[in-house]
Amino acid sequence: MPKNLVIVESPAKAKTIEGYLGKDFKVASSYGHVRDLPKGDKAIDIQNKFKPTYEITPDKRDVIKQLKSLVKDSETVYLASDDDREGEAISWHLKEVLNLKDSNTKRIVFREITKSAIIKAIENPRGIDYDLVNAQQARRILDRLVGFELSPILWRKIKTGLSAGRVQSVAVRLIVEREREIEKFNSKSAFKITAQFDVSGKTLQAELPKKFESKEEAEQFLKDCLNAAFTIENLETKPGKKSPAPPFTTSTLQQEASRKLYFSVAQTMSVAQKLYESGKITYMRTDSVNLSDDARTAAKNEINRAYGPEYHLERKYATKSEGAQEAHEAIRPTDFSMHEITGDRNEQRLYELIWKRAIASQMSEAQLEKTIATIQIDTRNEKLIASGEVIKFDGFLKVYLESTDDEPEDEDSEEKGLLPPLTIGQVLPLIELKGRETFSRPAPRYTEASLVKKLEEMGIGRPSTFAPTISTIQKRDYVVKESREGTERTYVEMKVSEGSFIENQKKEITGADKNKLFPTNIAMVVNDFLVEHFPNVIDFSFTAKVEKEFDDIAHGGQNWEDMIQNFYGKFHTRVEETANVARADINSSRELGKDPKTGKPIIARLGKFGPLVQIGDQEDENKQFASMKKGQFIENISLEDALELFKLPREVGEFEGKPMVVAVGRFGPYVRHDSKFVSLKKEQDPLSITDEECIVLIQEKREADEKKHIKTFEENPEIQILNGRWGPYIKFGKNNFKIPKDKEAEKLTYAETVEIIEAPQDKKKGRFTKKK
């Protein structure tokens, strides 16, 4: 048996590291955390300085048993979990559970999985850093206290099954407040003036630096220019430069992968984890932009080799975040000479992004030349401006240019190119002078990436918490990520061309959103309740202050028990006070007006399955209900919109002698026929869909169901073999069972199917999954 045991978190990492170490080393995996706080109120002893009680999680009992066996046969145990608070806590839990002695236990850390980094770590072991462990414990305990005490209040006062969290509720608040900001926004119109001139067969684009606030002003300007002469009054050429962005931190990687690769935050972290564990990149949870001396040297060598020495410029980046650890590195390739990697498509794309960003950070500035032409109008005092930009030396732009979240102001926005040859005094023949009505916009809804950016700017959360927070608020139905169609809007466009003035009314689509985060009605109700009764918990500056205190604990500057006590005292008092808040006092319903037909009140409120409107008060035995449509909110739905909803359900016709009824349910609009439900397509309106369209939907659903069905058995019709998204599987009751790779779904006998169902439920291998 090998005399040295190395324990890491993941089997993929274990496999990579074992390849670097000799026969004297065995590398095993703990599969992440091995202990956690148990459910219930016994996990934290509040009266005894918040002492936690940990227990081995059920799915790790076999892992611990195996590790204990390996420890028994080893002379030295190296705890090699990740180099951050979570990793330090994992090492400490392993030391406790495995009863490891200080004399033969060593803690090793590395930020990249390369042979040199692993050997260096083995040669420079240390002990467990209990300040880091305490910072992780403080976060875990505080978050448990908040969740454990707040969630039951939400169940009693608002709705069963709700949850609250110190960071997740702040994230929801940001999204709710942005939605209300958009709802209240009053768009103002203005007129933008642009011009096109003919310069020896080439088109010169120019624009007026200011906008006119009224149509009358814009119209007067254009009419004054009907017979105007346009000449070049001044030409100014300025040198400029662009510098590269620093290498990626966790948050900037999540943002850029969203913009350039359209990855979700969770997907970015999943793919980056694979790249790290296979030794391709450095550790992907970091808030440092620092590169090591070795990394900068390696980048220099590769830039000189691939592009030439004139493309290299060494830079040392300093991290602005107070809590960042400069000993850590930014996310970078472990080998700069490897421009591309093998692997699946997403791994290749994310690696390429990381490589380009890191290498560009050590490259020369791009040298630019900007030309600004000022154009005189002989009938007006205003000047038109044409500007162009030419790259004299591409520098880092040869490799990479950072994207932004900013949306273009209007569709006329263009990249500035090189201007055609111009001279002062040159007369410019006008092709067209245009005045287009533009509209001010509210701040855009958050994407996953822009929410991460906002949380980081506010000091809320850390690299390890961004992705889980965003996943949690979506899983809990506080936030939905989706695309929504815009609405049609009319705008005015006026033109001067060939001595004539032309005015047109045109249409455009505005307000369309792609993959944005929208709050649900329940998010708004819960947010308002928390803001009113627990202002500290979801106060932005307070939450950031708590994060800083965790950092202080990690650096040994604060006692974790004292920090928890300072928070918990005031928090628990508020919990006790809210016991007296009546459900009726919570802003979860709103009377919209009276029903014109019956005179009964129409109320918008939260129901068991989501937001609804009802005719009649709660005591009315004959009250009617209608589900709200997606995007409608209790706080601003109008009486007219509510009355529209009561037009559903509606019978649209018959098919095969049975009625087709269209309605809106918990999961959106649907058509019901012969006791079966078929969802309407995104673009179909339940109030206007025709009987022919409903018949098509029903037939399409039947065809899809037939393709899905592979086999059933007379012995037990409840057992079905079906085609799913990930291939064939067995369905029995509410449970799904994976079919072994050596079996063909179509040839399975009843006996073989029962054998698969009754086999041990090995969740790790995906044999058994509970249907959600």
C-alpha positions in Angstrom: 0.0 0.0 0.0 1.2 3.6 -0.7 2.4 5.2 2.5 1.0 8.7 1.7 -2.7 9.5 1.3 -3.9 12.7 -0.5 -7.5 13.7 0.0 -9.2 16.1 -2.5 -12.8 17.0 -3.0 -13.6 15.6 -6.4 -12.8 12.3 -8.2 -11.9 14.2 -11.4 -9.2 16.2 -9.5 -8.0 13.0 -7.7 -7.5 11.3 -11.1 -5.5 14.2 -12.5 -3.3 14.5 -9.4 -2.6 10.8 -9.0 -1.0 10.9 -12.5 1.5 13.5 -11.2 2.6 11.6 -8.0 4.5 8.4 -7.8 3.6 5.0 -6.4 4.1 6.2 -2.9 0.9 8.3 -3.1 -2.7 7.3 -3.1 -5.2 10.1 -4.1 -8.8 9.8 -2.9 -11.9 12.0 -3.0 -14.2 13.2 -0.3 -16.9 14.1 -2.9 -17.2 17.6 -1.4 -18.4 18.4 2.2 -18.7 15.3 4.4 -20.5 17.0 7.4 -23.1 19.6 7.7 -25.6 21.0 10.2 -28.5 18.7 10.6 -32.1 19.8 9.9 -34.1 21.1 12.8 -33.5 23.3 15.8 -30.9 21.2 17.4 -28.1 22.1 15.0 -27.0 25.3 16.8 -26.8 25.7 20.5 -27.7 29.4 20.8 -27.3 29.5 24.5 -23.8 28.1 24.3 -22.1 30.6 22.1 -23.8 29.3 19.0 -22.0 26.0 19.2 -22.8 24.0 16.1 -23.5 20.3 16.0 -22.4 18.6 12.8 -23.3 15.2 11.4 -22.0 13.1 8.6 -24.4 13.5 5.7 -26.1 10.2 4.8 -24.7 10.0 1.3 -21.1 10.3 2.7 -21.2 7.5 5.2 -19.7 5.0 2.7 -17.1 7.6 1.6 -16.0 8.1 5.2 -15.8 4.4 5.8 -13.5 4.0 2.7 -11.4 7.0 3.7 -10.9 5.6 7.3 -9.7 2.3 5.8 -7.2 4.2 3.6 -6.0 6.4 6.6 -5.3 3.2 8.6 -2.8 2.0 6.0 -1.1 5.4 5.5 1.8 7.0 7.3 1.0 10.6 6.2 -2.3 12.2 5.2 -2.3 15.3 3.0 -5.6 17.3 3.1 -5.7 18.9 -0.3 -9.1 20.6 -0.6 -9.5 23.9 -2.3 -7.5 27.0 -1.2 -10.5 29.0 0.1 -12.8 29.1 3.1 -15.0 26.2 1.9 -12.0 24.1 1.1 -10.4 24.9 4.5 -13.6 23.9 6.3 -13.7 20.6 4.3 -10.2 19.8 5.5 -11.1 20.5 9.1 -14.2 18.4 8.9 -12.2 15.5 7.4 -9.6 15.9 10.2 -12.4 15.7 12.8 -14.3 12.8 11.2 -11.3 10.7 10.4 -9.7 11.3 13.8 -6.5 12.5 12.2 -3.5 13.4 14.4 -1.5 16.6 14.0 1.7 14.5 13.9 0.9 12.8 10.6 -1.6 15.2 9.0 -0.6 18.0 6.6 -2.6 20.6 4.9 -1.5 21.4 1.3 -2.9 24.1 -1.1 -2.5 24.9 -4.7 -4.3 27.1 -7.2 -3.6 25.0 -10.3 -3.4 21.3 -10.9 -0.1 21.0 -12.6 2.8 18.7 -11.7 5.0 21.5 -10.5 2.2 23.1 -8.4 1.4 19.7 -6.7 5.0 18.9 -6.0 5.6 22.4 -4.6 2.5 22.0 -2.3 3.7 18.6 -1.0 7.1 20.2 -0.2 5.5 23.2 1.6 2.7 21.8 3.8 1.1 23.9 6.5 -1.5 23.3 9.3 -5.2 24.0 9.0 -6.0 27.7 9.1 -8.7 28.0 11.8 -9.4 31.6 11.0 -10.6 30.5 7.5 -12.6 27.7 9.1 -14.2 30.0 11.5 -15.2 32.5 8.7 -16.9 29.6 6.9 -18.6 28.4 10.1 -19.8 31.9 10.8 -21.4 32.3 7.4 -23.0 28.8 7.6 -24.4 29.4 11.1 -25.6 32.9 10.4 -27.3 31.8 7.2 -28.9 28.9 9.0 -30.2 31.1 11.8 -31.7 33.6 9.3 -33.3 30.9 7.2 -34.5 28.8 10.1 -36.2 31.7 11.9 -37.4 33.7 8.9 -38.9 30.9 6.7 -41.5 29.7 9.2 -42.7 33.3 9.6 -43.2 33.5 5.8 -45.1 30.2 5.9 -47.5 31.5 8.6 -47.9 35.0 7.3 -47.8 34.6 3.5 -47.6 31.1 2.1 -46.3 27.6 3.0 -43.0 26.6 1.5 -41.4 30.0 1.2 -37.8 30.7 2.2 -35.6 33.7 2.9 -31.9 34.1 3.0 -29.4 36.8 3.9 -28.0 37.1 0.4 -30.8 35.6 -1.7 -33.3 38.0 -0.3 -31.1 41.0 -1.1 -30.7 39.7 -4.7 -34.5 39.4 -5.0 -34.9 42.9 -3.6 -32.6 44.3 -6.4 -34.7 42.6 -9.0 -38.0 43.7 -7.5 -36.9 47.3 -7.1 -35.6 47.4 -10.7 -39.0 46.1 -12.0 -40.9 48.8 -10.1 -38.4 51.4 -11.4 -39.2 50.3 -14.9 -43.0 50.3 -14.2 -42.9 53.8 -12.9 -40.6 55.2 -15.6 -42.0 57.9 -17.8 -40.3 57.8 -21.2 -39.6 61.2 -22.7 -39.1 61.7 -26.4 -36.4 63.8 -28.1 -35.2 64.1 -31.7 -31.8 63.0 -32.9 -30.3 64.7 -36.0 -28.1 62.6 -38.3 -26.7 63.4 -41.7 -25.2 61.6 -44.7 -22.9 63.4 -47.2 -21.4 62.3 -50.5 -17.6 62.5 -50.5 -16.3 61.4 -53.9 -18.6 58.4 -53.9 -18.1 57.5 -50.2 -20.7 58.2 -47.5 -19.7 60.4 -44.6 -21.9 60.0 -41.5 -22.4 62.9 -39.1 -24.6 63.9 -36.2 -25.7 66.9 -34.2 -24.1 66.6 -30.7 -27.4 67.6 -28.9 -31.0 66.4 -29.3 -34.0 68.6 -29.7 -36.6 68.2 -27.0 -39.6 68.9 -29.2 -40.8 68.0 -32.6 -41.3 71.7 -33.5 -37.6 72.5 -32.8 -36.4 69.5 -34.8 -38.7 70.3 -37.7 -37.6 74.0 -37.8 -33.9 72.9 -37.8 -34.5 70.5 -40.7 -36.5 73.1 -42.7 -33.8 75.7 -42.1 -31.3 73.3 -43.7 -33.4 72.7 -46.9 -31.1 74.9 -49.0 -28.2 75.1 -46.7 -24.5 74.7 -47.6 -22.4 72.3 -45.5 -18.6 72.8 -45.3 -15.8 71.3 -43.3 -15.0 74.0 -40.7 -12.3 72.2 -38.8 -10.4 68.9 -38.8 -8.7 67.6 -35.6 -6.6 64.5 -35.3 -5.8 63.1 -31.9 -3.7 60.1 -30.9 -5.4 57.7 -28.5 -4.9 54.4 -26.9 -6.8 51.5 -25.5 -5.6 49.3 -22.6 -6.6 45.6 -22.0 -8.9 44.5 -19.2 -7.3 42.6 -16.3 -7.4 38.8 -16.2 -10.7 37.2 -15.0 -12.0 37.0 -11.5 -15.0 34.7 -10.8 -17.4 37.5 -11.3 -15.9 39.0 -14.5 -15.6 35.5 -16.0 -19.3 34.9 -15.3 -20.2 38.3 -16.9 -18.1 37.9 -20.0 -19.1 34.2 -20.6 -22.7 35.4 -20.4 -22.1 38.2 -23.0 -19.9 36.4 -25.4 -20.9 32.7 -25.0 -24.5 33.1 -23.7 -23.7 30.8 -20.7 -25.7 31.0 -17.5 -23.7 31.8 -14.3 -24.2 28.2 -13.1 -23.1 26.8 -16.5 -19.9 29.0 -16.5 -18.9 27.6 -13.1 -19.7 24.0 -14.0 -17.5 24.2 -17.2 -14.7 26.1 -15.4 -14.7 23.4 -12.6 -14.0 20.8 -15.3 -11.2 22.8 -16.8 -9.7 23.3 -13.4 -9.9 19.7 -12.3 -8.4 18.5 -15.6 -5.4 20.9 -15.0 -6.2 23.4 -17.8 -6.8 26.5 -15.7 -6.1 27.9 -12.3 -8.7 27.9 -9.5 -12.0 29.4 -10.7 -13.2 30.9 -7.4 -11.2 34.1 -6.9 -11.6 37.8 -6.5 -8.0 38.6 -7.3 -6.7 40.0 -10.7 -3.1 39.2 -9.7 -0.8 37.1 -11.9 2.2 35.3 -10.4 5.7 36.2 -11.5 5.9 32.8 -13.2 2.7 33.4 -15.0 3.7 36.8 -16.3 7.0 35.3 -17.5 5.2 32.4 -19.3 2.8 34.9 -20.9 5.7 37.1 -22.1 7.5 34.1 -23.7 4.3 33.1 -25.5 3.5 36.6 -26.7 7.1 37.1 -28.0 6.9 33.7 -29.8 3.4 34.0 -31.3 3.2 37.8 -32.0 6.6 39.4 -31.5 8.2 41.4 -28.7 6.6 44.6 -29.7 3.2 43.1 -28.6 4.4 42.5 -25.0 3.9 44.9 -22.1 4.2 43.5 -18.6 1.4 44.6 -16.2 0.8 44.0 -12.5 -2.9 44.4 -11.6 -4.0 45.4 -8.1 -7.4 44.2 -6.8 -9.7 46.9 -5.6 -11.8 44.6 -3.5 -10.9 45.0 0.2 -11.4 41.3 1.0 -9.4 40.0 -2.0 -6.4 37.8 -1.2 -3.5 38.9 -3.3 -1.6 35.7 -2.7 -4.3 34.1 -4.9 -4.3 34.5 -8.6 -6.7 35.5 -11.3 -8.2 32.8 -13.5 -5.7 31.9 -16.2 -4.4 29.0 -18.3 -1.9 26.8 -16.6 0.1 26.6 -19.9 0.0 29.8 -22.0 1.5 27.9 -25.0 -1.7 25.9 -25.2 -4.0 28.2 -27.3 -6.6 25.5 -27.7 -7.6 22.3 -25.8 -9.4 19.1 -26.5 -12.7 18.5 -24.7 -16.3 19.2 -25.3 -17.4 22.3 -27.3 -18.2 24.4 -24.2 -14.9 23.6 -22.5 -13.1 24.7 -25.6 -15.0 27.9 -25.9 -14.6 28.9 -22.2 -10.9 28.0 -22.2 -10.3 30.1 -25.3 -12.0 33.1 -23.6 -9.8 32.6 -20.4 -6.7 32.2 -22.5 -7.4 35.4 -24.6 -8.2 37.5 -21.6 -5.2 36.5 -19.6 -2.7 36.8 -22.5 -4.2 40.1 -23.6 -3.6 41.5 -20.1 0.1 41.3 -20.7 0.1 42.8 -24.2 0.8 46.3 -25.6 -1.8 49.0 -25.7 -3.7 49.5 -29.0 -2.5 52.8 -30.6 -5.4 54.7 -32.2 -5.9 57.8 -34.2 -9.2 59.7 -33.8 -10.3 62.3 -36.4 -13.0 64.7 -35.6 -14.6 66.8 -38.5 -16.7 69.8 -37.5 -19.2 70.7 -40.2 -20.6 74.2 -40.6 -24.2 74.9 -41.7 -24.6 78.3 -43.3 -28.2 78.7 -42.2 -27.8 77.7 -38.5 -25.4 78.2 -35.7 -25.2 74.5 -34.7 -22.4 72.3 -36.0 -22.5 68.7 -37.1 -19.8 66.4 -36.0 -18.3 63.4 -37.9 -15.8 61.2 -36.1 -13.7 58.3 -37.2 -11.1 56.1 -35.6 -8.3 54.1 -37.1 -6.1 51.6 -35.4 -2.4 52.4 -36.0 -1.1 49.4 -34.0 -3.5 46.7 -32.8 -1.6 45.6 -29.7 -3.8 43.5 -27.4 -6.7 43.9 -29.9 -5.0 41.3 -32.0 -6.3 38.8 -29.4 -9.2 40.2 -27.4 -11.7 43.0 -26.8 -14.0 43.1 -23.7 -17.7 43.2 -24.2 -20.1 45.4 -22.1 -23.6 45.1 -20.7 -24.6 48.6 -22.1 -27.4 48.5 -24.6 -26.9 50.8 -27.6 -28.9 54.0 -27.3 -30.6 53.5 -30.7 -30.3 51.6 -33.8 -28.3 54.3 -35.5 -25.4 53.6 -33.2 -22.5 52.3 -35.3 -18.8 51.4 -34.8 -16.7 54.4 -35.8 -14.6 53.6 -38.9 -12.1 55.6 -40.9 -13.3 58.9 -42.4 -12.9 59.5 -46.1 -10.2 62.1 -47.1 -11.4 65.6 -46.0 -10.0 69.1 -46.2 -10.9 72.3 -44.4 -13.3 74.4 -46.4 -14.5 71.4 -48.4 -18.2 71.6 -49.5 -20.2 68.5 -48.6 -23.1 67.5 -50.9 -26.0 66.4 -48.7 -27.5 63.0 -49.3 -29.9 63.1 -46.4 -30.6 65.0 -43.1 -32.8 63.0 -40.8 -34.6 63.9 -37.5 -35.7 60.7 -35.7 -37.8 60.6 -32.6 -36.0 58.7 -29.8 -37.2 57.8 -26.4 -35.5 57.7 -23.0 -35.2 54.3 -21.5 -35.4 53.0 -17.9 -32.4 51.0 -16.5 -32.5 47.6 -18.1 -33.7 44.5 -16.2 -30.9 42.4 -14.8 -29.4 39.5 -16.6 -27.7 36.8 -14.4 -24.3 38.4 -15.3 -25.3 42.0 -14.6 -26.8 40.9 -11.3 -23.5 39.3 -10.3 -21.8 42.6 -11.3 -24.2 44.6 -9.1 -23.8 42.3 -6.1 -20.0 42.5 -6.4 -20.1 46.3 -6.7 -22.2 46.5 -3.5 -19.9 44.1 -1.6 -22.7 41.5 -1.3 -21.6 37.9 -1.6 -18.2 36.4 -2.6 -16.9 34.4 -5.6 -18.3 31.1 -4.1 -21.8 32.5 -3.5 -22.8 34.3 -6.7 -23.8 31.2 -8.8 -25.6 29.4 -5.9 -27.5 32.6 -5.0 -28.8 33.1 -8.6 -29.7 29.5 -8.9 -31.6 29.5 -5.6 -33.8 32.6 -6.3 -34.9 30.9 -9.5 -35.5 27.5 -8.0 -37.6 29.1 -5.2 -39.8 30.8 -7.8 -39.0 34.3 -6.7 -37.4 35.1 -10.1 -37.9 33.7 -13.6 -35.3 34.0 -16.3 -37.0 34.4 -19.7 -37.4 36.3 -22.9 -40.4 38.5 -23.4 -41.7 40.2 -26.5 -41.8 44.0 -26.7 -44.7 46.2 -27.7 -45.3 48.2 -30.8 -44.6 52.0 -30.6 -45.1 54.8 -33.1 -42.3 57.3 -33.8 -41.9 60.3 -36.0 -39.1 60.5 -38.7 -38.5 63.7 -40.6 -36.1 64.0 -43.6 -34.6 66.6 -45.8 -33.4 65.1 -49.1 -33.0 66.6 -52.6 -34.5 69.9 -51.4 -37.7 68.3 -50.0 -39.0 67.9 -46.5 -40.7 64.6 -45.7 -42.4 63.5 -42.5 -43.4 59.9 -41.8 -45.0 58.0 -38.9 -43.1 54.7 -38.4 -43.4 51.8 -36.0 -40.9 50.0 -33.9 -40.9 47.2 -31.3 -39.8 48.4 -27.8 -39.2 46.8 -24.5 -38.3 43.3 -25.8 -36.1 41.4 -23.3 -33.9 38.4 -23.9 -32.9 36.1 -21.0 -33.6 38.8 -18.3 -34.6 38.2 -14.7 -38.2 39.0 -13.8 -39.6 39.0 -10.3 -42.8 37.0 -9.6 -45.7 38.2 -7.6 -44.6 36.2 -4.6 -41.2 37.9 -4.7 -42.9 41.3 -4.5 -45.0 40.3 -1.5 -42.2 38.6 0.4 -39.8 41.5 -0.4 -42.2 44.1 1.0 -42.8 42.0 4.1 -39.0 41.7 4.8 -38.3 45.4 4.0 -41.0 46.4 6.5 -40.3 43.9 9.3 -36.6 42.9 8.8 -34.9 45.9 7.3 -31.5 44.9 8.5 -31.5 41.5 6.9 -32.0 42.8 3.4 -30.5 46.2 3.8 -27.8 46.6 1.2 -25.1 48.3 3.3 -25.8 46.0 6.3 -25.4 42.9 4.2 -22.1 44.2 2.8 -21.0 45.0 6.3 -21.7 41.4 7.3 -19.5 40.2 4.4 -16.7 42.4 5.6 -17.0 41.0 9.1 -16.6 37.5 7.6 -13.4 38.7 5.9 -12.2 40.1 9.3 -12.8 36.7 10.9 -10.8 35.0 8.0 -7.9 37.4 8.7 -8.0 36.7 12.5 -9.3 40.2 13.3 -12.6 39.3 14.9 -14.1 36.5 17.1 -16.8 34.6 15.2 -19.1 34.0 18.2 -19.1 37.7 19.0 -20.0 38.6 15.4 -23.0 36.2 15.4 -24.2 37.4 18.8 -24.1 41.1 17.6 -26.3 40.1 14.7 -28.6 37.6 16.4 -29.8 39.7 19.3 -31.5 42.3 17.3 -32.6 39.9 14.6 -34.3 37.5 17.1 -36.2 40.4 18.7 -37.7 41.3 15.3 -38.7 37.7 14.8 -40.6 37.7 18.0 -42.3 41.0 17.2 -43.6 39.8 13.9 -45.6 37.1 15.6 -48.2 39.8 16.2 -48.5 40.8 12.6 -51.8 39.8 11.1 -52.0 38.2 7.7 -54.5 40.8 6.7 -51.9 43.5 7.2 -49.6 42.0 4.6 -49.8 43.6 1.2 -50.7 40.4 -0.7 -54.1 41.5 -2.1 -55.7 44.6 -3.7 -59.2 45.6 -4.6 -59.4 46.8 -8.2 -63.0 48.0 -8.4 -66.5 46.6 -8.9 -67.6 44.0 -11.4 -69.9 45.9 -13.9 -72.3 42.9 -14.1 -72.7 41.9 -10.5 -71.5 44.9 -8.5 -69.2 42.6 -6.5 -65.7 43.6 -5.7 -62.8 42.4 -7.9 -59.7 41.5 -5.9 -56.2 40.6 -7.1 -54.4 38.4 -4.6 -52.0 35.5 -4.1 -53.6 32.1 -4.3 -52.4 28.6 -3.5 -51.1 28.1 -7.1 -50.1 31.7 -7.8 -51.5 35.1 -8.4 -55.2 35.4 -9.3 -58.2 37.8 -9.5 -61.5 37.0 -8.0 -65.0 38.4 -8.2 -66.6 38.5 -4.7 -65.0 38.8 -1.3 -63.6 35.8 0.7 -67.0 35.1 2.4 -68.8 35.0 -0.9 -69.8 31.3 -1.6 -70.2 32.1 -5.3 -66.9 33.9 -6.0 -65.3 33.4 -9.3 -61.5 33.0 -10.0 -59.2 33.6 -12.9 -55.4 33.1 -13.0 -53.2 36.1 -13.9 -51.1 35.9 -17.0 -47.3 35.9 -17.0 -46.0 39.4 -16.4 -49.1 40.7 -14.6 -48.6 41.9 -11.0 -51.0 42.2 -8.1 -49.8 45.7 -7.3 -50.5 47.2 -10.7 -53.0 45.0 -12.7 -55.9 47.2 -13.8 -59.6 46.5 -13.5 -59.9 46.3 -17.3 -57.1 43.7 -17.5 -58.7 41.7 -14.7 -62.1 41.7 -16.5 -60.3 40.4 -19.6 -59.1 37.4 -17.6 -62.7 36.4 -16.7 -63.3 35.8 -20.4 -61.5 32.6 -19.7 -62.1 29.7 -19.6 -63.8 29.9 -23.0 -65.1 27.1 -25.2 -63.6 27.5 -28.7 -65.4 24.7 -30.4 -65.6 20.9 -30.7 -63.2 18.2 -31.8 -64.1 14.5 -32.2 -67.5 15.4 -30.6 -65.9 16.8 -27.4 -65.5 20.4 -26.4 -62.2 22.3 -26.5 -61.8 24.7 -23.6 -59.0 27.3 -23.4 -58.0 28.6 -19.9 -54.9 29.9 -18.0 -53.5 27.7 -15.2 -50.6 27.5 -12.9 -48.2 26.7 -15.8 -49.7 29.2 -18.3 -52.4 29.1 -21.0 -53.7 25.6 -22.2 -56.5 23.9 -24.1 -58.4 21.1 -22.4 -59.9 18.3 -24.5 -61.1 14.9 -23.5 -59.7 15.4 -19.9 -56.2 16.1 -21.4 -54.3 19.4 -21.2 -52.2 20.8 -24.0 -50.1 24.0 -23.5 -50.5 26.9 -25.9 -47.4 28.1 -27.7 -45.6 31.2 -26.5 -47.0 33.4 -29.3 -50.6 32.2 -29.0 -53.1 34.3 -27.1 -55.8 32.3 -25.1 -58.4 35.0 -25.8 -58.0 34.9 -29.6 -56.8 31.4 -30.4 -59.1 29.7 -33.0 -60.6 26.2 -33.0 -58.3 25.2 -35.9 -55.2 26.2 -34.0 -56.4 24.2 -31.0 -56.9 21.1 -33.1 -53.4 21.4 -34.5 -52.0 21.6 -30.9 -53.9 18.6 -29.8 -52.8 16.5 -32.8 -49.1 17.6 -32.3 -49.3 16.5 -28.6 -50.6 13.1 -29.6 -47.8 12.6 -32.1 -45.2 13.6 -29.5 -46.7 11.3 -26.9 -46.7 8.4 -29.4 -43.0 8.9 -30.1 -42.3 9.1 -26.3 -43.9 5.8 -25.6 -41.7 2.7 -26.2 -43.3 -0.1 -24.3 -45.8 -1.1 -21.5 -46.5 -4.6 -19.9 -49.7 -6.4 -19.4 -48.5 -7.7 -16.1 -48.4 -4.2 -14.7 -49.5 -1.3 -16.9 -48.1 1.2 -14.4 -44.6 0.3 -15.6 -43.7 2.1 -18.8 -40.6 2.4 -20.9 -40.4 5.9 -22.3 -38.2 8.1 -24.4 -36.9 11.1 -22.5 -34.6 14.1 -23.1 -31.6 12.0 -22.0 -32.6 8.8 -23.7 -34.9 5.9 -22.8 -35.9 5.3 -19.1 -38.3 3.3 -17.0 -41.2 5.1 -15.3 -43.0 3.5 -12.4 -45.4 5.6 -10.3 -43.6 8.9 -9.6 -40.1 7.5 -9.9 -37.9 7.2 -13.0 -35.2 4.6 -13.4 -32.2 4.7 -15.7 -31.7 1.8 -18.1 -28.2 0.2 -17.9 -26.0 0.8 -20.9 -25.8 -2.9 -21.8 -29.6 -3.1 -22.2 -31.8 -2.1 -25.2 -35.0 -0.4 -24.1 -37.1 -2.1 -26.9 -36.0 -5.6 -25.9 -36.4 -5.4 -22.2 -38.6 -8.1 -20.7 -41.0 -7.5 -17.8 -38.7 -9.5 -15.5 -35.6 -7.5 -16.5 -37.6 -4.2 -16.0 -38.7 -5.2 -12.5 -35.1 -6.2 -11.7 -33.9 -2.7 -12.6 -36.6 -1.1 -10.5 -35.8 -3.3 -7.4 -32.0 -2.9 -7.7 -30.3 -0.8 -5.0 -31.0 2.9 -5.5 -27.5 4.1 -6.4 -28.2 7.9 -6.8 -24.6 8.7 -7.7 -24.7 6.6 -10.8 -28.1 8.0 -11.8 -29.9 4.7 -11.6 -32.7 6.2 -9.6 -34.2 9.7 -9.7 -37.3 11.0 -7.9 -39.5 12.8 -10.3 -40.0 16.4 -9.3 
